[in-house]
């Protein structure tokens, strides 16, 4: 009986520890927090299962894309970002993520960008826009 109680206690303690470590990831799902200091949201696209955000830092002249999951949160599922500066190769971050994908950053001062992302529920990509 003591062994069974210890096993239940140990499993509960492990679950609490895992839940405790998940808190920072959940707290970091603010797109600005993921991209870093100085970034502000300039556009977003709501999809089935996620919201894709485009952010910009005027001081750095850089864009940033983050996809935040709205379904299957906490469960690793295919989630990704896409960012392409005109006349450059696209940058992506696609993997099985629990909370968000990104940040995907690129210097884009004075240039147009394509951006997008999503989850297995739905993917979306813009045309070249947000020029300047």
N, CA, C and O atoms as a Tinker XYZ file with bonds, in Angstrom:
   528  protein
     1  N      0.820000   -1.198000    0.000000    73     2
     2  CA     0.000000    0.000000    0.000000    64     1     3
     3  C      0.859000    1.255000    0.000000    63     2     4     5
     4  O      0.557000    2.206000   -0.721000    81     3
     5  N      1.941000    1.277000    0.807000    73     3     6
     6  CA     2.806000    2.446000    0.847000    64     5     7
     7  C      3.441000    2.702000   -0.517000    63     6     8     9
     8  O      3.575000    3.849000   -0.941000    81     7
     9  N      3.835000    1.611000   -1.210000    73     7    10
    10  CA     4.455000    1.766000   -2.522000    64     9    11
    11  C      3.471000    2.393000   -3.503000    63    10    12    13
    12  O      3.851000    3.257000   -4.293000    81    11
    13  N      2.210000    1.965000   -3.462000    73    11    14
    14  CA     1.194000    2.520000   -4.354000    64    13    15
    15  C      0.953000    3.989000   -4.040000    63    14    16    17
    16  O      0.827000    4.796000   -4.961000    81    15
    17  N      0.887000    4.355000   -2.769000    73    15    18
    18  CA     0.698000    5.750000   -2.389000    64    17    19
    19  C      1.891000    6.595000   -2.821000    63    18    20    21
    20  O      1.725000    7.722000   -3.289000    81    19
    21  N      3.107000    6.042000   -2.661000    73    19    22
    22  CA     4.285000    6.780000   -3.092000    64    21    23
    23  C      4.261000    7.009000   -4.597000    63    22    24    25
    24  O      4.606000    8.092000   -5.069000    81    23
    25  N      3.853000    5.992000   -5.352000    73    23    26
    26  CA     3.782000    6.121000   -6.813000    64    25    27
    27  C      2.786000    7.194000   -7.220000    63    26    28    29
    28  O      3.053000    7.978000   -8.131000    81    27
    29  N      1.641000    7.233000   -6.551000    73    27    30
    30  CA     0.637000    8.250000   -6.845000    64    29    31
    31  C      1.181000    9.627000   -6.485000    63    30    32    33
    32  O      1.001000   10.586000   -7.236000    81    31
    33  N      1.856000    9.725000   -5.321000    73    31    34
    34  CA     2.440000   11.003000   -4.901000    64    33    35
    35  C      3.512000   11.452000   -5.895000    63    34    36    37
    36  O      3.542000   12.617000   -6.294000    81    35
    37  N      4.392000   10.525000   -6.296000    73    35    38
    38  CA     5.469000   10.864000   -7.234000    64    37    39
    39  C      4.899000   11.306000   -8.573000    63    38    40    41
    40  O      5.394000   12.261000   -9.171000    81    39
    41  N      3.874000   10.630000   -9.044000    73    39    42
    42  CA     3.252000   11.011000  -10.321000    64    41    43
    43  C      2.622000   12.393000  -10.207000    63    42    44    45
    44  O      2.725000   13.201000  -11.130000    81    43
    45  N      1.970000   12.668000   -9.078000    73    43    46
    46  CA     1.361000   13.984000   -8.868000    64    45    47
    47  C      2.411000   15.077000   -8.790000    63    46    48    49
    48  O      2.217000   16.171000   -9.320000    81    47
    49  N      3.529000   14.783000   -8.127000    73    47    50
    50  CA     4.614000   15.751000   -8.028000    64    49    51
    51  C      5.222000   16.021000   -9.397000    63    50    52    53
    52  O      5.515000   17.169000   -9.733000    81    51
    53  N      5.414000   14.960000  -10.192000    73    51    54
    54  CA     5.953000   15.126000  -11.540000    64    53    55
    55  C      5.000000   15.950000  -12.397000    63    54    56    57
    56  O      5.439000   16.831000  -13.137000    81    55
    57  N      3.713000   15.677000  -12.307000    73    55    58
    58  CA     2.731000   16.448000  -13.078000    64    57    59
    59  C      2.758000   17.917000  -12.670000    63    58    60    61
    60  O      2.671000   18.799000  -13.524000    81    59
    61  N      2.878000   18.184000  -11.388000    73    59    62
    62  CA     2.941000   19.568000  -10.919000    64    61    63
    63  C      4.213000   20.248000  -11.423000    63    62    64    65
    64  O      4.191000   21.422000  -11.791000    81    63
    65  N      5.314000   19.507000  -11.437000    73    63    66
    66  CA     6.568000   20.081000  -11.924000    64    65    67
    67  C      6.475000   20.392000  -13.411000    63    66    68    69
    68  O      6.922000   21.449000  -13.856000    81    67
    69  N      5.899000   19.479000  -14.178000    73    67    70
    70  CA     5.735000   19.705000  -15.616000    64    69    71
    71  C      4.811000   20.895000  -15.849000    63    70    72    73
    72  O      5.098000   21.750000  -16.687000    81    71
    73  N      3.700000   20.953000  -15.108000    73    71    74
    74  CA     2.780000   22.085000  -15.249000    64    73    75
    75  C      3.482000   23.383000  -14.878000    63    74    76    77
    76  O      3.248000   24.415000  -15.508000    81    75
    77  N      4.336000   23.343000  -13.867000    73    75    78
    78  CA     5.061000   24.535000  -13.452000    64    77    79
    79  C      6.026000   25.019000  -14.523000    63    78    80    81
    80  O      6.225000   26.223000  -14.682000    81    79
    81  N      6.626000   24.089000  -15.256000    73    79    82
    82  CA     7.558000   24.505000  -16.294000    64    81    83
    83  C      6.835000   25.014000  -17.527000    63    82    84    85
    84  O      7.436000   25.717000  -18.338000    81    83
    85  N      5.552000   24.679000  -17.693000    73    83    86
    86  CA     4.808000   25.128000  -18.862000    64    85    87
    87  C      4.394000   26.594000  -18.738000    63    86    88    89
    88  O      4.121000   27.244000  -19.746000    81    87
    89  N      4.345000   27.108000  -17.538000    73    87    90
    90  CA     3.871000   28.473000  -17.324000    64    89    91
    91  C      4.668000   29.525000  -18.092000    63    90    92    93
    92  O      4.048000   30.396000  -18.701000    81    91
    93  N      6.011000   29.500000  -18.103000    73    91    94
    94  CA     6.731000   30.516000  -18.875000    64    93    95
    95  C      6.404000   30.468000  -20.361000    63    94    96    97
    96  O      6.311000   31.519000  -20.996000    81    95
    97  N      6.226000   29.281000  -20.934000    73    95    98
    98  CA     5.898000   29.177000  -22.357000    64    97    99
    99  C      4.548000   29.815000  -22.638000    63    98   100   101
   100  O      4.378000   30.501000  -23.646000    81    99
   101  N      3.588000   29.589000  -21.747000    73    99   102
   102  CA     2.269000   30.188000  -21.929000    64   101   103
   103  C      2.366000   31.699000  -21.789000    63   102   104   105
   104  O      1.753000   32.432000  -22.565000    81   103
   105  N      3.127000   32.172000  -20.814000    73   103   106
   106  CA     3.256000   33.608000  -20.598000    64   105   107
   107  C      3.940000   34.289000  -21.780000    63   106   108   109
   108  O      3.683000   35.460000  -22.056000    81   107
   109  N      4.813000   33.556000  -22.482000    73   107   110
   110  CA     5.566000   34.148000  -23.588000    64   109   111
   111  C      4.780000   34.163000  -24.896000    63   110   112   113
   112  O      5.326000   34.548000  -25.930000    81   111
   113  N      3.509000   33.752000  -24.876000    73   111   114
   114  CA     2.772000   33.705000  -26.129000    64   113   115
   115  C      2.260000   35.063000  -26.570000    63   114   116   117
   116  O      1.559000   35.140000  -27.580000    81   115
   117  N      2.574000   36.132000  -25.863000    73   115   118
   118  CA     2.322000   37.469000  -26.373000    64   117   119
   119  C      3.287000   37.659000  -27.533000    63   118   120   121
   120  O      4.496000   37.519000  -27.350000    81   119
   121  N      2.780000   37.979000  -28.734000    73   119   122
   122  CA     3.677000   38.107000  -29.886000    64   121   123
   123  C      4.835000   39.076000  -29.647000    63   122   124   125
   124  O      5.959000   38.804000  -30.069000    81   123
   125  N      4.579000   40.197000  -28.979000    73   123   126
   126  CA     5.642000   41.160000  -28.712000    64   125   127
   127  C      6.694000   40.559000  -27.773000    63   126   128   129
   128  O      7.886000   40.821000  -27.934000    81   127
   129  N      6.264000   39.760000  -26.799000    73   127   130
   130  CA     7.215000   39.120000  -25.887000    64   129   131
   131  C      8.064000   38.096000  -26.629000    63   130   132   133
   132  O      9.249000   37.940000  -26.331000    81   131
   133  N      7.470000   37.399000  -27.589000    73   131   134
   134  CA     8.211000   36.399000  -28.357000    64   133   135
   135  C      9.244000   37.078000  -29.255000    63   134   136   137
   136  O     10.387000   36.628000  -29.330000    81   135
   137  N      8.852000   38.154000  -29.934000    73   135   138
   138  CA     9.773000   38.844000  -30.849000    64   137   139
   139  C     10.854000   39.612000  -30.111000    63   138   140   141
   140  O     11.999000   39.652000  -30.561000    81   139
   141  N     10.511000   40.214000  -28.996000    73   139   142
   142  CA    11.493000   40.941000  -28.210000    64   141   143
   143  C     11.176000   42.418000  -28.099000    63   142   144   145
   144  O     10.205000   42.912000  -28.672000    81   143
   145  N     12.001000   43.096000  -27.364000    73   143   146
   146  CA    11.808000   44.508000  -27.078000    64   145   147
   147  C     11.798000   45.344000  -28.355000    63   146   148   149
   148  O     12.617000   45.143000  -29.252000    81   147
   149  N     10.862000   46.278000  -28.419000    73   147   150
   150  CA    10.800000   47.213000  -29.537000    64   149   151
   151  C      9.895000   46.796000  -30.675000    63   150   152   153
   152  O      9.671000   47.588000  -31.590000    81   151
   153  N      9.363000   45.579000  -30.656000    73   151   154
   154  CA     8.469000   45.119000  -31.716000    64   153   155
   155  C      7.019000   45.432000  -31.377000    63   154   156   157
   156  O      6.592000   45.268000  -30.234000    81   155
   157  N      6.271000   45.880000  -32.367000    73   155   158
   158  CA     4.849000   46.131000  -32.216000    64   157   159
   159  C      4.075000   45.440000  -33.332000    63   158   160   161
   160  O      4.573000   45.300000  -34.449000    81   159
   161  N      2.865000   45.014000  -33.026000    73   159   162
   162  CA     2.028000   44.318000  -34.011000    64   161   163
   163  C      1.564000   45.311000  -35.073000    63   162   164   165
   164  O      1.028000   46.370000  -34.746000    81   163
   165  N      1.770000   44.966000  -36.351000    73   163   166
   166  CA     1.278000   45.812000  -37.440000    64   165   167
   167  C      0.184000   45.120000  -38.253000    63   166   168   169
   168  O     -0.525000   45.775000  -39.017000    81   167
   169  N      0.040000   43.787000  -38.094000    73   167   170
   170  CA    -1.009000   43.064000  -38.809000    64   169   171
   171  C     -1.184000   41.701000  -38.160000    63   170   172   173
   172  O     -0.299000   41.213000  -37.457000    81   171
   173  N     -2.345000   41.093000  -38.407000    73   171   174
   174  CA    -2.593000   39.737000  -37.913000    64   173   175
   175  C     -3.615000   39.061000  -38.807000    63   174   176   177
   176  O     -4.382000   39.720000  -39.508000    81   175
   177  N     -3.613000   37.758000  -38.771000    73   175   178
   178  CA    -4.571000   36.960000  -39.536000    64   177   179
   179  C     -5.079000   35.856000  -38.618000    63   178   180   181
   180  O     -4.309000   35.007000  -38.169000    81   179
   181  N     -6.392000   35.876000  -38.339000    73   179   182
   182  CA    -6.995000   34.850000  -37.508000    64   181   183
   183  C     -7.367000   33.665000  -38.388000    63   182   184   185
   184  O     -8.038000   33.816000  -39.409000    81   183
   185  N     -6.922000   32.489000  -37.974000    73   183   186
   186  CA    -7.165000   31.255000  -38.712000    64   185   187
   187  C     -7.850000   30.249000  -37.810000    63   186   188   189
   188  O     -7.984000   30.467000  -36.606000    81   187
   189  N     -8.276000   29.161000  -38.393000    73   187   190
   190  CA    -8.814000   28.060000  -37.595000    64   189   191
   191  C     -7.623000   27.411000  -36.876000    63   190   192   193
   192  O     -6.790000   26.766000  -37.513000    81   191
   193  N     -7.547000   27.580000  -35.580000    73   191   194
   194  CA    -6.496000   26.957000  -34.784000    64   193   195
   195  C     -5.340000   27.853000  -34.394000    63   194   196   197
   196  O     -4.502000   27.447000  -33.589000    81   195
   197  N     -5.265000   29.072000  -34.942000    73   195   198
   198  CA    -4.140000   29.943000  -34.595000    64   197   199
   199  C     -4.398000   31.370000  -35.043000    63   198   200   201
   200  O     -5.353000   31.656000  -35.766000    81   199
   201  N     -3.518000   32.259000  -34.593000    73   199   202
   202  CA    -3.474000   33.637000  -35.079000    64   201   203
   203  C     -2.024000   33.890000  -35.477000    63   202   204   205
   204  O     -1.102000   33.648000  -34.697000    81   203
   205  N     -1.834000   34.383000  -36.709000    73   203   206
   206  CA    -0.496000   34.715000  -37.198000    64   205   207
   207  C     -0.325000   36.225000  -37.071000    63   206   208   209
   208  O     -1.183000   36.993000  -37.507000    81   207
   209  N      0.787000   36.645000  -36.473000    73   207   210
   210  CA     1.054000   38.059000  -36.241000    64   209   211
   211  C      2.283000   38.511000  -37.019000    63   210   212   213
   212  O      3.286000   37.801000  -37.094000    81   211
   213  N      2.186000   39.702000  -37.594000    73   211   214
   214  CA     3.337000   40.372000  -38.201000    64   213   215
   215  C      3.671000   41.559000  -37.320000    63   214   216   217
   216  O      2.813000   42.397000  -37.044000    81   215
   217  N      4.904000   41.629000  -36.884000    73   215   218
   218  CA     5.366000   42.716000  -36.030000    64   217   219
   219  C      6.523000   43.428000  -36.715000    63   218   220   221
   220  O      7.165000   42.886000  -37.614000    81   219
   221  N      6.776000   44.669000  -36.263000    73   219   222
   222  CA     7.868000   45.447000  -36.839000    64   221   223
   223  C      8.557000   46.242000  -35.742000    63   222   224   225
   224  O      7.918000   46.765000  -34.828000    81   223
   225  N      9.871000   46.317000  -35.855000    73   223   226
   226  CA    10.666000   47.167000  -34.978000    64   225   227
   227  C     11.264000   48.269000  -35.836000    63   226   228   229
   228  O     12.158000   48.015000  -36.643000    81   227
   229  N     10.773000   49.499000  -35.666000    73   227   230
   230  CA    11.279000   50.627000  -36.433000    64   229   231
   231  C     12.737000   50.918000  -36.129000    63   230   232   233
   232  O     13.494000   51.278000  -37.031000    81   231
   233  N     13.144000   50.769000  -34.879000    73   231   234
   234  CA    14.528000   51.066000  -34.516000    64   233   235
   235  C     15.496000   50.051000  -35.123000    63   234   236   237
   236  O     16.629000   50.397000  -35.454000    81   235
   237  N     15.056000   48.807000  -35.268000    73   235   238
   238  CA    15.922000   47.768000  -35.848000    64   237   239
   239  C     15.679000   47.590000  -37.347000    63   238   240   241
   240  O     16.500000   46.984000  -38.036000    81   239
   241  N     14.542000   48.118000  -37.869000    73   239   242
   242  CA    14.208000   47.924000  -39.269000    64   241   243
   243  C     13.947000   46.471000  -39.604000    63   242   244   245
   244  O     14.250000   46.018000  -40.708000    81   243
   245  N     13.378000   45.732000  -38.643000    73   243   246
   246  CA    13.164000   44.289000  -38.816000    64   245   247
   247  C     11.695000   43.925000  -38.619000    63   246   248   249
   248  O     10.998000   44.499000  -37.782000    81   247
   249  N     11.246000   42.953000  -39.416000    73   247   250
   250  CA     9.928000   42.347000  -39.238000    64   249   251
   251  C     10.087000   41.060000  -38.441000    63   250   252   253
   252  O     11.171000   40.480000  -38.384000    81   251
   253  N      8.998000   40.624000  -37.831000    73   251   254
   254  CA     8.975000   39.389000  -37.049000    64   253   255
   255  C      7.605000   38.749000  -37.229000    63   254   256   257
   256  O      6.591000   39.446000  -37.200000    81   255
   257  N      7.562000   37.434000  -37.414000    73   255   258
   258  CA     6.301000   36.701000  -37.523000    64   257   259
   259  C      6.238000   35.672000  -36.402000    63   258   260   261
   260  O      7.206000   34.963000  -36.127000    81   259
   261  N      5.068000   35.609000  -35.761000    73   259   262
   262  CA     4.794000   34.640000  -34.701000    64   261   263
   263  C      3.418000   34.047000  -34.956000    63   262   264   265
   264  O      2.474000   34.782000  -35.246000    81   263
   265  N      3.288000   32.734000  -34.855000    73   263   266
   266  CA     1.990000   32.064000  -34.926000    64   265   267
   267  C      1.660000   31.534000  -33.542000    63   266   268   269
   268  O      2.392000   30.704000  -33.004000    81   267
   269  N      0.561000   32.008000  -32.962000    73   267   270
   270  CA     0.123000   31.590000  -31.625000    64   269   271
   271  C     -1.061000   30.642000  -31.778000    63   270   272   273
   272  O     -2.053000   30.975000  -32.426000    81   271
   273  N     -0.952000   29.477000  -31.188000    73   271   274
   274  CA    -2.018000   28.471000  -31.281000    64   273   275
   275  C     -3.237000   28.887000  -30.453000    63   274   276   277
   276  O     -3.097000   29.462000  -29.373000    81   275
   277  N     -4.424000   28.592000  -30.968000    73   275   278
   278  CA    -5.668000   28.831000  -30.229000    64   277   279
   279  C     -6.412000   27.527000  -29.960000    63   278   280   281
   280  O     -7.350000   27.510000  -29.163000    81   279
   281  N     -6.014000   26.442000  -30.609000    73   279   282
   282  CA    -6.544000   25.110000  -30.311000    64   281   283
   283  C     -5.363000   24.165000  -30.108000    63   282   284   285
   284  O     -4.254000   24.428000  -30.573000    81   283
   285  N     -5.614000   23.079000  -29.420000    73   283   286
   286  CA    -4.562000   22.107000  -29.086000    64   285   287
   287  C     -3.399000   22.768000  -28.354000    63   286   288   289
   288  O     -2.250000   22.346000  -28.484000    81   287
   289  N     -3.710000   23.808000  -27.586000    73   287   290
   290  CA    -2.684000   24.525000  -26.820000    64   289   291
   291  C     -2.114000   23.581000  -25.760000    63   290   292   293
   292  O     -2.861000   22.948000  -25.014000    81   291
   293  N     -0.797000   23.496000  -25.705000    73   291   294
   294  CA    -0.136000   22.605000  -24.766000    64   293   295
   295  C      0.182000   21.245000  -25.359000    63   294   296   297
   296  O      0.907000   20.459000  -24.750000    81   295
   297  N     -0.348000   20.958000  -26.536000    73   295   298
   298  CA    -0.099000   19.698000  -27.219000    64   297   299
   299  C      0.739000   19.963000  -28.460000    63   298   300   301
   300  O      0.362000   20.798000  -29.281000    81   299
   301  N      1.855000   19.284000  -28.618000    73   299   302
   302  CA     2.677000   19.506000  -29.811000    64   301   303
   303  C      1.915000   19.144000  -31.094000    63   302   304   305
   304  O      1.516000   17.996000  -31.288000    81   303
   305  N      1.725000   20.136000  -31.957000    73   303   306
   306  CA     1.100000   19.937000  -33.270000    64   305   307
   307  C      1.848000   20.800000  -34.280000    63   306   308   309
   308  O      2.515000   21.765000  -33.905000    81   307
   309  N      1.739000   20.457000  -35.544000    73   307   310
   310  CA     2.430000   21.178000  -36.611000    64   309   311
   311  C      2.006000   22.638000  -36.603000    63   310   312   313
   312  O      0.831000   22.954000  -36.787000    81   311
   313  N      2.968000   23.522000  -36.389000    73   311   314
   314  CA     2.726000   24.961000  -36.292000    64   313   315
   315  C      3.904000   25.667000  -36.963000    63   314   316   317
   316  O      5.051000   25.244000  -36.821000    81   315
   317  N      3.611000   26.750000  -37.699000    73   315   318
   318  CA     4.720000   27.375000  -38.388000    64   317   319
   319  C      4.546000   28.840000  -38.708000    63   318   320   321
   320  O      3.459000   29.406000  -38.591000    81   319
   321  N      5.665000   29.445000  -39.122000    73   319   322
   322  CA     5.703000   30.834000  -39.561000    64   321   323
   323  C      6.390000   30.898000  -40.921000    63   322   324   325
   324  O      7.119000   29.986000  -41.311000    81   323
   325  N      6.140000   31.998000  -41.634000    73   323   326
   326  CA     6.738000   32.234000  -42.952000    64   325   327
   327  C      6.996000   33.728000  -43.077000    63   326   328   329
   328  O      6.116000   34.538000  -42.786000    81   327
   329  N      8.193000   34.093000  -43.506000    73   327   330
   330  CA     8.531000   35.501000  -43.721000    64   329   331
   331  C      9.495000   35.585000  -44.898000    63   330   332   333
   332  O     10.549000   34.948000  -44.900000    81   331
   333  N      9.118000   36.383000  -45.902000    73   331   334
   334  CA     9.982000   36.580000  -47.057000    64   333   335
   335  C     10.086000   38.058000  -47.374000    63   334   336   337
   336  O      9.081000   38.727000  -47.611000    81   335
   337  N     11.302000   38.558000  -47.378000    73   335   338
   338  CA    11.573000   39.921000  -47.816000    64   337   339
   339  C     11.728000   39.858000  -49.330000    63   338   340   341
   340  O     12.363000   38.946000  -49.861000    81   339
   341  N     11.139000   40.839000  -50.025000    73   339   342
   342  CA    11.177000   40.851000  -51.485000    64   341   343
   343  C     12.621000   40.686000  -51.992000    63   342   344   345
   344  O     13.551000   41.320000  -51.494000    81   343
   345  N     12.773000   39.809000  -53.004000    73   343   346
   346  CA    14.071000   39.496000  -53.632000    64   345   347
   347  C     15.021000   38.714000  -52.722000    63   346   348   349
   348  O     16.228000   38.680000  -52.962000    81   347
   349  N     14.477000   38.091000  -51.684000    73   347   350
   350  CA    15.281000   37.248000  -50.797000    64   349   351
   351  C     14.579000   35.912000  -50.600000    63   350   352   353
   352  O     13.388000   35.781000  -50.883000    81   351
   353  N     15.306000   34.938000  -50.122000    73   351   354
   354  CA    14.737000   33.615000  -49.846000    64   353   355
   355  C     13.843000   33.679000  -48.613000    63   354   356   357
   356  O     14.124000   34.429000  -47.678000    81   355
   357  N     12.758000   32.888000  -48.610000    73   355   358
   358  CA    11.876000   32.880000  -47.438000    64   357   359
   359  C     12.540000   32.241000  -46.218000    63   358   360   361
   360  O     13.397000   31.365000  -46.333000    81   359
   361  N     12.114000   32.711000  -45.055000    73   359   362
   362  CA    12.525000   32.138000  -43.774000    64   361   363
   363  C     11.306000   31.481000  -43.155000    63   362   364   365
   364  O     10.212000   32.045000  -43.193000    81   363
   365  N     11.478000   30.296000  -42.585000    73   363   366
   366  CA    10.354000   29.588000  -41.974000    64   365   367
   367  C     10.774000   28.993000  -40.635000    63   366   368   369
   368  O     11.957000   28.799000  -40.354000    81   367
   369  N      9.774000   28.714000  -39.832000    73   367   370
   370  CA     9.939000   27.969000  -38.587000    64   369   371
   371  C      8.726000   27.054000  -38.485000    63   370   372   373
   372  O      7.648000   27.498000  -38.090000    81   371
   373  N      8.888000   25.795000  -38.834000    73   371   374
   374  CA     7.784000   24.838000  -38.818000    64   373   375
   375  C      8.231000   23.599000  -38.059000    63   374   376   377
   376  O      9.250000   22.987000  -38.379000    81   375
   377  N      7.448000   23.242000  -37.046000    73   375   378
   378  CA     7.748000   22.055000  -36.251000    64   377   379
   379  C      6.510000   21.716000  -35.424000    63   378   380   381
   380  O      5.474000   22.368000  -35.558000    81   379
   381  N      6.616000   20.713000  -34.585000    73   379   382
   382  CA     5.525000   20.359000  -33.671000    64   381   383
   383  C      5.710000   21.180000  -32.399000    63   382   384   385
   384  O      6.533000   20.847000  -31.546000    81   383
   385  N      4.933000   22.259000  -32.282000    73   383   386
   386  CA     5.029000   23.163000  -31.140000    64   385   387
   387  C      3.779000   23.072000  -30.266000    63   386   388   389
   388  O      2.690000   22.755000  -30.744000    81   387
   389  N      3.959000   23.355000  -28.982000    73   387   390
   390  CA     2.854000   23.291000  -28.021000    64   389   391
   391  C      2.101000   24.603000  -27.889000    63   390   392   393
   392  O      0.906000   24.592000  -27.594000    81   391
   393  N      2.774000   25.746000  -28.100000    73   391   394
   394  CA     2.150000   27.039000  -27.842000    64   393   395
   395  C      2.251000   28.016000  -29.018000    63   394   396   397
   396  O      1.269000   28.672000  -29.366000    81   395
   397  N      3.428000   28.113000  -29.625000    73   395   398
   398  CA     3.605000   29.070000  -30.711000    64   397   399
   399  C      4.807000   28.676000  -31.561000    63   398   400   401
   400  O      5.666000   27.910000  -31.124000    81   399
   401  N      4.856000   29.210000  -32.782000    73   399   402
   402  CA     6.021000   29.077000  -33.659000    64   401   403
   403  C      6.621000   30.460000  -33.846000    63   402   404   405
   404  O      5.914000   31.466000  -33.785000    81   403
   405  N      7.901000   30.507000  -34.070000    73   403   406
   406  CA     8.611000   31.761000  -34.230000    64   405   407
   407  C      9.438000   32.021000  -32.987000    63   406   408   409
   408  O      9.491000   31.184000  -32.086000    81   407
   409  N     10.061000   33.134000  -32.936000    73   407   410
   410  CA     9.987000   34.270000  -33.843000    64   409   411
   411  C     10.798000   34.022000  -35.120000    63   410   412   413
   412  O     11.882000   33.440000  -35.081000    81   411
   413  N     10.259000   34.468000  -36.231000    73   411   414
   414  CA    10.980000   34.455000  -37.499000    64   413   415
   415  C     11.205000   35.911000  -37.862000    63   414   416   417
   416  O     10.252000   36.643000  -38.126000    81   415
   417  N     12.473000   36.336000  -37.878000    73   415   418
   418  CA    12.815000   37.754000  -38.058000    64   417   419
   419  C     13.642000   37.961000  -39.319000    63   418   420   421
   420  O     14.403000   37.085000  -39.729000    81   419
   421  N     13.482000   39.138000  -39.930000    73   419   422
   422  CA    14.295000   39.510000  -41.087000    64   421   423
   423  C     14.369000   41.027000  -41.200000    63   422   424   425
   424  O     13.406000   41.732000  -40.899000    81   423
   425  N     15.518000   41.517000  -41.634000    73   423   426
   426  CA    15.668000   42.946000  -41.928000    64   425   427
   427  C     14.842000   43.266000  -43.161000    63   426   428   429
   428  O     14.951000   42.590000  -44.184000    81   427
   429  N     14.009000   44.309000  -43.061000    73   427   430
   430  CA    13.099000   44.601000  -44.161000    64   429   431
   431  C     12.851000   46.094000  -44.345000    63   430   432   433
   432  O     11.862000   46.479000  -44.969000    81   431
   433  N     13.722000   46.934000  -43.817000    73   431   434
   434  CA    13.521000   48.380000  -43.943000    64   433   435
   435  C     13.473000   48.759000  -45.420000    63   434   436   437
   436  O     14.379000   48.418000  -46.181000    81   435
   437  N     12.415000   49.465000  -45.825000    73   435   438
   438  CA    12.264000   49.931000  -47.190000    64   437   439
   439  C     11.878000   48.859000  -48.196000    63   438   440   441
   440  O     11.941000   49.091000  -49.403000    81   439
   441  N     11.477000   47.677000  -47.709000    73   439   442
   442  CA    11.125000   46.573000  -48.612000    64   441   443
   443  C      9.773000   45.982000  -48.257000    63   442   444   445
   444  O      9.287000   46.131000  -47.136000    81   443
   445  N      9.167000   45.300000  -49.242000    73   443   446
   446  CA     7.901000   44.598000  -49.023000    64   445   447
   447  C      8.180000   43.205000  -48.465000    63   446   448   449
   448  O      9.242000   42.627000  -48.696000    81   447
   449  N      7.193000   42.675000  -47.720000    73   447   450
   450  CA     7.328000   41.319000  -47.172000    64   449   451
   451  C      6.086000   40.494000  -47.484000    63   450   452   453
   452  O      4.977000   41.018000  -47.594000    81   451
   453  N      6.301000   39.186000  -47.625000    73   451   454
   454  CA     5.234000   38.188000  -47.590000    64   453   455
   455  C      5.349000   37.551000  -46.222000    63   454   456   457
   456  O      6.455000   37.309000  -45.738000    81   455
   457  N      4.223000   37.279000  -45.598000    73   455   458
   458  CA     4.257000   36.682000  -44.281000    64   457   459
   459  C      3.083000   35.724000  -44.139000    63   458   460   461
   460  O      2.112000   35.810000  -44.891000    81   459
   461  N      3.170000   34.823000  -43.189000    73   459   462
   462  CA     2.084000   33.879000  -42.976000    64   461   463
   463  C      2.477000   32.794000  -42.007000    63   462   464   465
   464  O      3.462000   32.897000  -41.276000    81   463
   465  N      1.662000   31.737000  -42.028000    73   463   466
   466  CA     1.886000   30.608000  -41.137000    64   465   467
   467  C      0.569000   29.940000  -40.812000    63   466   468   469
   468  O     -0.413000   30.079000  -41.540000    81   467
   469  N      0.562000   29.211000  -39.705000    73   467   470
   470  CA    -0.649000   28.529000  -39.270000    64   469   471
   471  C     -0.334000   27.229000  -38.559000    63   470   472   473
   472  O      0.766000   27.007000  -38.054000    81   471
   473  N     -1.360000   26.374000  -38.543000    73   471   474
   474  CA    -1.251000   25.039000  -37.959000    64   473   475
   475  C     -1.853000   24.056000  -38.955000    63   474   476   477
   476  O     -2.290000   24.442000  -40.039000    81   475
   477  N     -1.869000   22.788000  -38.578000    73   475   478
   478  CA    -2.478000   21.793000  -39.464000    64   477   479
   479  C     -3.959000   22.069000  -39.714000    63   478   480   481
   480  O     -4.533000   21.544000  -40.667000    81   479
   481  N     -4.580000   22.888000  -38.867000    73   479   482
   482  CA    -5.983000   23.241000  -39.077000    64   481   483
   483  C     -6.155000   24.148000  -40.295000    63   482   484   485
   484  O     -7.110000   23.991000  -41.055000    81   483
   485  N     -5.231000   25.097000  -40.484000    73   483   486
   486  CA    -5.323000   26.044000  -41.592000    64   485   487
   487  C     -4.009000   26.809000  -41.712000    63   486   488   489
   488  O     -3.413000   27.206000  -40.711000    81   487
   489  N     -3.568000   27.010000  -42.960000    73   487   490
   490  CA    -2.372000   27.802000  -43.265000    64   489   491
   491  C     -2.790000   28.981000  -44.123000    63   490   492   493
   492  O     -3.773000   28.907000  -44.860000    81   491
   493  N     -2.033000   30.077000  -44.022000    73   491   494
   494  CA    -2.334000   31.298000  -44.784000    64   493   495
   495  C     -1.040000   32.030000  -45.103000    63   494   496   497
   496  O     -0.106000   32.044000  -44.301000    81   495
   497  N     -0.995000   32.648000  -46.299000    73   495   498
   498  CA     0.169000   33.438000  -46.712000    64   497   499
   499  C     -0.312000   34.694000  -47.408000    63   498   500   501
   500  O     -1.239000   34.637000  -48.215000    81   499
   501  N      0.302000   35.828000  -47.108000    73   499   502
   502  CA    -0.053000   37.101000  -47.750000    64   501   503
   503  C      0.665000   37.201000  -49.092000    63   502   504   505
   504  O      1.522000   36.382000  -49.424000    81   503
   505  N      0.292000   38.225000  -49.850000    73   503   506
   506  CA     1.109000   38.628000  -50.978000    64   505   507
   507  C      2.160000   39.587000  -50.449000    63   506   508   509
   508  O      2.229000   39.823000  -49.243000    81   507
   509  N      2.988000   40.149000  -51.339000    73   507   510
   510  CA     3.959000   41.138000  -50.875000    64   509   511
   511  C      3.206000   42.404000  -50.461000    63   510   512   513
   512  O      2.419000   42.948000  -51.234000    81   511
   513  N      3.454000   42.859000  -49.247000    73   511   514
   514  CA     2.762000   44.018000  -48.685000    64   513   515
   515  C      3.602000   44.646000  -47.581000    63   514   516   517
   516  O      4.755000   44.268000  -47.374000    81   515
   517  N      3.019000   45.599000  -46.883000    73   515   518
   518  CA     3.694000   46.319000  -45.797000    64   517   519
   519  C      5.075000   46.794000  -46.261000    63   518   520   521
   520  O      6.096000   46.544000  -45.620000    81   519
   521  N      5.061000   47.473000  -47.374000    73   519   522
   522  CA     6.300000   47.971000  -47.980000    64   521   523
   523  C      6.746000   49.250000  -47.265000    63   522   524   525
   524  O      5.929000   50.101000  -46.912000    81   523
   525  N      8.017000   49.358000  -47.068000    73   523   526
   526  CA     8.522000   50.597000  -46.492000    64   525   527
   527  C      9.345000   50.360000  -45.348000    63   526   528
   528  O      9.850000   51.306000  -44.744000    81   527
